[in-house]
Amino acid sequence: MTVNGFSHHTGTNCRFCGDSLHPFVDLGTSPLCENFLVESDLNIAEPFYPLDVKICSSCWLAQVGEYVSPEQIFGEYAYFSSFSEHWLEHARNYVSHVVDRLNLGPDSFVLEIASNDGYLLRNFVARDIPCLGVEPAANVAKAAEAIGVPTLVAFFGAELAARLAREGKSADLIVANNVLAQVPDINDFVAGLRTAVKPDGIITLEFPHLLRLIEDNQFDTIYHEHFSYFSFGTVERILAAQKLRAFDVEELWTHGGSLRVFCCRTESPRAECASVANLRAAELRAGLRDLAAYQAFGQRVIDTKFRLLELLISLKRQGARICGYGAPGKGNTLLNYCGIRRDFLEFTVDRNPYKHGRYLPGSRIPILAPAAIHDLRPDYVLILPWNLKLEIIKQMAGIREWGAKFIVPIPEPVILD
């Protein structure tokens, strides 16, 4: 299907291997999760697109249809990584580890794909290690340049990788954190990784782990900018198709449970670590090669929706005032799937000034600065970026002064005393 010159992949065949797809979980329809509204948008209808996730029984890639182009999603982006202290610490720890492991120095070259506002590469800049970020969102790239991180505004793929290689910018290390899921043409993207890395270089990929999404009920991490959802076994297949292989893997806390995969060219002499075989076996034990494991997930999601709405309705009937904390993509999936709007949440707050004075897509809940919670003193605060709940609870500990409590919606709705 082609609309306005854009060819839509609506999810009838697997975007990696081309095989047929099967039901996984259907979250109805939702607007783009990072399309925050301004006042003048409130009288205009928003486009809603299906959030119906399918699973391929050949390669086990979970995926949503490509209803909008990456340019529409990432042309101007509202997510800035530097507003989370825990995320900045995660980046610092990674850089310290990988610099030592690979012995990187002034003669090395680091390429980061989807480098956002320079939150990670600035640590290489501070160590005088040459680097370049590739970031499609011009507004976010501008913030990276402002702190001294060289950034190219572009989408990464095989064509750009070939250009960088011709310019002598093949990388000792390619960093691709939380971008693989955001690429509709996976084969082109991964082909670019092989082209852009030096023969003895390595690539590190970080992405939310599909096993954690299923076992921890993280259905709100599904949204349109995440075209695909990966198990480790599926990523190994995708890498192998482009003559790359995983030689090490780490399980991380980020985004509710992610993987960091260390990759190299297939012909590299790097030995495979025991972690690779261990994770393969763990995924098999968990049923990630069994359609029944995916199809049972949909009912659990419906049950969670009912429980969250029952909790909020009960509190509102008691006269409670409830607000949100955060305006993340996952929060917008949760609110739109559950039908939660201003009748439940009076407002939400976020540390990112870009979002202040705007409204959440779909639910149209106003976004204020965090100080609004102390000014307006709600009875309950629903934490939307639940993966950062410990950081947020620490930041907002002052709400206990008037007896307010936090609500965490995932994996199951619960009030924290």
C-alpha positions as CSV (number, residue, x, y, z in Angstrom):
1,M,0.0,0.0,0.0
2,T,1.4,3.4,-1.0
3,V,0.2,6.7,0.6
4,N,1.8,10.1,-0.1
5,G,4.7,8.4,-1.8
6,F,5.4,6.1,1.2
7,S,5.2,2.4,0.8
8,H,3.5,0.9,3.9
9,H,4.5,-2.5,5.1
10,T,1.4,-3.5,7.0
11,G,2.6,-6.7,8.6
12,T,1.4,-9.6,6.3
13,N,4.9,-11.0,5.9
14,C,8.1,-10.9,8.0
15,R,10.3,-7.9,7.4
16,F,13.4,-10.0,7.9
17,C,12.8,-13.4,6.3
18,G,9.5,-12.8,4.3
19,D,7.6,-15.7,5.9
20,S,4.0,-15.6,7.2
21,L,3.1,-14.0,10.5
22,H,0.9,-15.1,13.4
23,P,-1.0,-13.2,16.2
24,F,1.0,-12.1,19.3
25,V,-0.7,-9.1,21.0
26,D,-3.2,-6.5,19.8
27,L,-3.1,-3.1,21.5
28,G,-5.8,-1.5,19.3
29,T,-4.9,1.8,17.7
30,S,-2.7,4.6,19.0
31,P,-1.1,7.8,17.8
32,L,2.7,8.1,17.4
33,C,4.0,8.1,20.9
34,E,6.4,11.0,20.5
35,N,4.1,13.3,18.7
36,F,3.4,15.7,21.5
37,L,0.7,18.3,20.9
38,V,0.7,22.1,21.3
39,E,-2.4,24.1,22.3
40,S,-3.3,24.8,18.6
41,D,-3.4,21.0,17.9
42,L,-6.2,20.3,20.4
43,N,-9.0,21.1,17.9
44,I,-7.4,18.9,15.2
45,A,-7.9,15.1,14.9
46,E,-4.9,13.0,15.4
47,P,-4.1,10.0,13.2
48,F,-4.2,6.7,15.0
49,Y,-2.5,3.6,13.7
50,P,-2.8,-0.1,14.6
51,L,-0.5,-1.5,17.3
52,D,-1.1,-5.2,16.4
53,V,2.1,-7.2,17.0
54,K,2.7,-10.4,14.9
55,I,5.2,-13.1,15.3
56,C,7.1,-15.0,12.6
57,S,7.3,-18.7,13.2
58,S,10.3,-19.1,11.0
59,C,12.8,-16.5,12.5
60,W,10.6,-15.6,15.6
61,L,10.9,-11.9,14.9
62,A,8.0,-10.0,16.6
63,Q,6.9,-6.9,14.6
64,V,4.4,-4.2,14.0
65,G,3.4,-2.9,10.6
66,E,5.2,0.1,9.1
67,Y,2.3,2.6,8.9
68,V,4.5,5.7,8.9
69,S,8.0,6.4,7.6
70,P,11.0,6.8,9.9
71,E,11.3,10.3,8.6
72,Q,7.8,11.1,10.0
73,I,8.8,9.7,13.4
74,F,12.4,10.9,13.8
75,G,12.4,14.1,11.8
76,E,12.0,16.0,15.0
77,Y,12.2,14.0,18.1
78,A,11.2,14.7,21.7
79,Y,13.4,12.1,23.5
80,F,16.6,13.4,25.0
81,S,18.7,10.7,26.8
82,S,20.5,13.2,29.1
83,F,17.5,13.8,31.3
84,S,18.0,10.5,33.2
85,E,20.8,10.3,35.7
86,H,20.7,6.5,35.7
87,W,21.0,6.5,31.9
88,L,24.0,8.8,32.0
89,E,25.6,6.5,34.5
90,H,24.9,3.5,32.3
91,A,26.6,5.3,29.4
92,R,29.7,6.2,31.5
93,N,30.1,2.6,32.8
94,Y,29.8,1.2,29.2
95,V,32.5,3.5,27.9
96,S,34.8,2.8,30.7
97,H,34.4,-1.0,30.2
98,V,34.7,-1.0,26.4
99,V,37.7,1.4,26.3
100,D,39.6,-1.0,28.5
101,R,38.3,-4.2,26.8
102,L,39.3,-3.0,23.3
103,N,42.2,-0.8,24.3
104,L,40.8,2.2,22.5
105,G,42.8,5.4,22.3
106,P,43.6,8.5,20.2
107,D,44.3,6.3,17.1
108,S,40.9,4.6,17.3
109,F,37.6,5.6,15.8
110,V,34.2,5.1,17.3
111,L,30.9,5.4,15.4
112,E,27.6,5.6,17.3
113,I,24.3,5.1,15.4
114,A,21.3,6.9,16.8
115,S,23.6,9.0,19.0
116,N,20.8,11.2,20.4
117,D,22.0,14.2,22.3
118,G,25.6,13.0,22.7
119,Y,24.9,11.5,26.1
120,L,27.3,8.5,25.4
121,L,29.8,9.9,22.9
122,R,30.7,12.8,25.1
123,N,32.5,10.2,27.3
124,F,34.7,9.3,24.3
125,V,35.3,13.0,23.5
126,A,36.5,13.5,27.1
127,R,39.0,10.7,26.6
128,D,40.3,12.3,23.3
129,I,39.1,9.2,21.4
130,P,37.9,10.3,17.9
131,C,34.2,9.6,17.3
132,L,31.2,10.5,15.2
133,G,27.5,10.2,15.9
134,V,24.8,9.5,13.3
135,E,21.5,10.9,14.4
136,P,18.4,11.5,12.2
137,A,16.7,14.0,14.4
138,A,18.2,17.4,13.7
139,N,16.9,19.0,16.9
140,V,18.5,16.3,19.0
141,A,21.7,16.3,17.0
142,K,22.0,20.1,17.6
143,A,22.2,19.4,21.3
144,A,25.0,16.9,20.8
145,E,27.0,19.4,18.7
146,A,26.5,22.0,21.4
147,I,28.5,19.8,23.8
148,G,31.3,19.1,21.4
149,V,30.1,15.7,19.9
150,P,30.6,15.6,16.1
151,T,27.2,14.5,14.7
152,L,26.0,13.7,11.2
153,V,22.2,14.2,10.7
154,A,21.3,11.2,8.7
155,F,19.6,7.7,8.7
156,F,22.1,4.9,8.9
157,G,22.1,2.1,6.3
158,A,24.2,0.3,3.7
159,E,24.6,3.4,1.5
160,L,25.8,5.7,4.3
161,A,28.1,3.0,5.6
162,A,29.8,2.6,2.2
163,R,30.2,6.4,2.1
164,L,31.8,6.5,5.5
165,A,34.2,3.6,4.5
166,R,35.2,5.5,1.4
167,E,36.0,8.5,3.5
168,G,38.3,6.5,5.8
169,K,35.8,6.4,8.7
170,S,35.6,2.6,9.2
171,A,35.2,2.0,12.9
172,D,37.1,0.1,15.6
173,L,33.8,0.2,17.5
174,I,30.3,0.7,16.4
175,V,27.8,1.5,19.1
176,A,24.1,0.9,18.3
177,N,22.0,1.3,21.4
178,N,18.2,1.1,21.2
179,V,18.1,1.6,17.4
180,L,17.8,-1.9,15.9
181,A,14.1,-2.0,16.9
182,Q,13.5,1.4,15.2
183,V,14.7,0.3,11.8
184,P,12.1,-1.0,9.3
185,D,14.7,-2.4,6.8
186,I,16.7,-4.6,9.2
187,N,18.7,-6.3,6.4
188,D,19.9,-3.0,5.0
189,F,20.8,-1.6,8.4
190,V,22.8,-4.7,9.5
191,A,24.5,-4.9,6.1
192,G,25.7,-1.3,6.9
193,L,27.1,-2.4,10.2
194,R,29.4,-5.0,8.5
195,T,30.5,-2.4,5.9
196,A,31.2,0.3,8.5
197,V,33.2,-1.8,10.9
198,K,36.9,-2.6,10.5
199,P,37.8,-6.2,9.8
200,D,39.0,-6.6,13.4
201,G,36.5,-4.2,14.9
202,I,33.5,-4.9,17.0
203,I,29.9,-3.8,17.2
204,T,27.8,-3.6,20.3
205,L,24.0,-3.7,20.1
206,E,21.7,-2.9,22.9
207,F,18.0,-3.6,22.7
208,P,15.1,-4.6,25.0
209,H,14.9,-8.3,25.3
210,L,11.7,-10.0,24.1
211,L,11.9,-12.5,26.9
212,R,11.7,-9.8,29.4
213,L,8.8,-8.1,27.6
214,I,6.8,-11.4,27.8
215,E,7.8,-12.5,31.3
216,D,7.5,-9.1,32.9
217,N,4.4,-8.0,31.1
218,Q,6.0,-5.0,29.4
219,F,3.4,-4.5,26.8
220,D,3.7,-0.7,27.0
221,T,7.1,-0.9,25.4
222,I,5.3,-1.6,22.2
223,Y,4.9,1.5,20.0
224,H,5.1,2.5,16.3
225,E,8.7,3.7,16.4
226,H,9.7,0.2,17.5
227,F,9.1,-1.8,14.4
228,S,10.5,-5.0,15.8
229,Y,11.1,-6.8,19.1
230,F,14.0,-9.2,19.5
231,S,15.0,-12.4,21.1
232,F,18.7,-13.2,21.2
233,G,18.2,-16.2,18.8
234,T,16.5,-13.9,16.3
235,V,19.3,-11.4,16.4
236,E,21.8,-14.2,15.8
237,R,19.9,-15.1,12.6
238,I,19.8,-11.5,11.4
239,L,23.5,-11.1,12.0
240,A,24.4,-14.3,10.3
241,A,22.5,-13.2,7.2
242,Q,25.0,-10.4,6.8
243,K,28.1,-12.4,7.8
244,L,28.3,-11.2,11.4
245,R,28.1,-13.2,14.6
246,A,27.7,-12.6,18.3
247,F,30.6,-13.6,20.5
248,D,29.4,-12.3,23.8
249,V,26.2,-11.1,25.4
250,E,25.3,-9.4,28.7
251,E,21.9,-9.0,30.3
252,L,21.2,-5.4,31.4
253,W,18.7,-3.6,33.7
254,T,17.9,-0.9,31.1
255,H,14.3,-0.5,29.7
256,G,13.1,-3.2,32.1
257,G,15.6,-5.8,30.8
258,S,17.8,-5.4,27.7
259,L,20.7,-7.3,26.0
260,R,24.1,-6.0,25.1
261,V,25.4,-8.1,22.2
262,F,29.1,-8.0,21.2
263,C,29.4,-8.8,17.5
264,C,32.2,-9.2,15.0
265,R,32.6,-10.3,11.4
266,T,31.9,-14.0,10.9
267,E,35.6,-14.7,9.9
268,S,37.0,-13.0,13.1
269,P,39.1,-15.3,15.3
270,R,37.3,-13.9,18.4
271,A,36.3,-16.8,20.7
272,E,32.6,-17.3,21.6
273,C,31.9,-16.7,25.3
274,A,29.9,-19.2,27.3
275,S,27.2,-16.4,27.8
276,V,26.1,-17.0,24.2
277,A,25.3,-20.7,24.6
278,N,23.7,-20.0,28.0
279,L,21.3,-17.5,26.7
280,R,20.3,-19.6,23.7
281,A,19.4,-22.4,26.1
282,A,17.5,-20.0,28.4
283,E,15.3,-18.8,25.5
284,L,14.5,-22.3,24.4
285,R,13.5,-23.2,28.0
286,A,11.3,-20.2,28.1
287,G,9.4,-21.3,25.0
288,L,10.5,-18.6,22.6
289,R,10.3,-21.1,19.8
290,D,6.7,-22.0,20.6
291,L,3.7,-20.0,19.2
292,A,1.7,-20.9,22.4
293,A,4.0,-18.8,24.5
294,Y,3.3,-15.7,22.4
295,Q,-0.4,-16.2,22.1
296,A,-1.0,-16.6,25.9
297,F,0.6,-13.2,26.4
298,G,-2.3,-11.3,24.9
299,Q,-4.8,-12.4,27.6
300,R,-2.4,-11.3,30.4
301,V,-2.2,-7.8,28.8
302,I,-6.1,-7.6,28.8
303,D,-6.2,-8.6,32.5
304,T,-3.6,-6.0,33.4
305,K,-5.7,-3.3,31.7
306,F,-8.7,-4.3,33.7
307,R,-6.8,-4.3,37.0
308,L,-5.3,-0.8,36.3
309,L,-8.6,0.7,35.4
310,E,-10.3,-0.9,38.4
311,L,-7.7,0.6,40.7
312,L,-7.9,4.1,39.2
313,I,-11.8,4.0,39.2
314,S,-11.8,3.0,42.8
315,L,-9.4,5.8,43.8
316,K,-11.4,8.4,41.8
317,R,-14.7,7.3,43.4
318,Q,-13.0,8.0,46.7
319,G,-12.2,11.5,45.5
320,A,-8.5,11.0,45.0
321,R,-6.5,13.4,42.8
322,I,-4.1,11.5,40.5
323,C,-1.3,12.8,38.3
324,G,1.4,11.1,36.2
325,Y,5.2,11.3,36.3
326,G,6.9,11.3,33.0
327,A,5.9,11.5,29.3
328,P,7.7,8.5,27.8
329,G,6.7,6.6,24.7
330,K,5.7,3.6,26.9
331,G,3.4,5.8,28.9
332,N,1.5,6.9,25.9
333,T,1.0,3.3,24.8
334,L,-0.3,2.4,28.3
335,L,-2.6,5.4,28.5
336,N,-4.1,5.0,25.0
337,Y,-4.6,1.3,25.3
338,C,-6.3,1.6,28.6
339,G,-8.3,4.7,27.6
340,I,-6.9,6.8,30.5
341,R,-7.3,10.5,29.9
342,R,-7.8,13.7,32.0
343,D,-10.8,12.1,33.8
344,F,-8.2,9.9,35.5
345,L,-4.9,11.9,35.3
346,E,-5.2,15.7,35.8
347,F,-1.7,16.2,34.4
348,T,1.8,14.7,34.1
349,V,5.2,16.1,34.6
350,D,8.5,15.6,32.9
351,R,12.1,16.8,33.4
352,N,12.5,17.6,29.7
353,P,11.7,21.3,29.1
354,Y,10.9,20.5,25.4
355,K,7.7,18.8,26.6
356,H,6.5,21.5,29.0
357,G,3.3,23.2,27.9
358,R,2.6,20.4,25.5
359,Y,0.1,17.6,25.7
360,L,0.4,13.8,25.5
361,P,-0.7,12.3,22.1
362,G,-4.1,10.7,22.2
363,S,-4.9,11.2,25.8
364,R,-4.2,15.0,25.6
365,I,-3.1,15.2,29.2
366,P,-1.0,18.4,29.8
367,I,2.7,18.1,30.6
368,L,4.1,20.3,33.3
369,A,7.4,20.8,35.0
370,P,8.1,18.5,38.0
371,A,7.6,21.3,40.5
372,A,3.8,21.2,39.6
373,I,3.5,18.1,41.8
374,H,4.6,20.0,44.8
375,D,2.4,23.0,43.9
376,L,-0.8,21.0,43.2
377,R,-0.3,18.2,45.8
378,P,-2.1,15.2,44.2
379,D,-2.9,12.1,46.3
380,Y,-1.3,9.6,43.9
381,V,1.5,9.8,41.3
382,L,1.3,7.2,38.5
383,I,4.9,6.5,37.4
384,L,4.8,6.0,33.6
385,P,8.6,5.3,33.0
386,W,8.4,2.5,35.5
387,N,11.9,1.3,34.5
388,L,13.2,4.4,36.2
389,K,10.9,4.1,39.3
390,L,13.7,4.0,41.8
391,E,15.3,7.2,40.4
392,I,11.9,8.9,40.3
393,I,10.9,7.8,43.8
394,K,14.1,9.2,45.1
395,Q,13.7,12.5,43.2
396,M,10.1,12.9,44.4
397,A,10.4,11.7,48.0
398,G,8.9,15.0,49.1
399,I,5.4,13.9,48.2
400,R,5.3,12.0,51.5
401,E,5.0,15.3,53.2
402,W,1.3,15.4,52.4
403,G,0.7,11.6,52.4
404,A,0.8,11.1,48.6
405,K,1.7,7.7,47.2
406,F,3.2,6.3,44.0
407,I,1.4,3.9,41.6
408,V,3.5,1.6,39.4
409,P,1.4,0.0,36.5
410,I,3.9,-2.7,35.2
411,P,4.2,-5.6,35.5
412,E,1.0,-5.4,37.6
413,P,-0.7,-2.3,39.0
414,V,0.4,-1.6,42.6
415,I,0.4,1.2,45.1
416,L,3.7,1.7,46.8
417,D,3.6,2.7,50.5
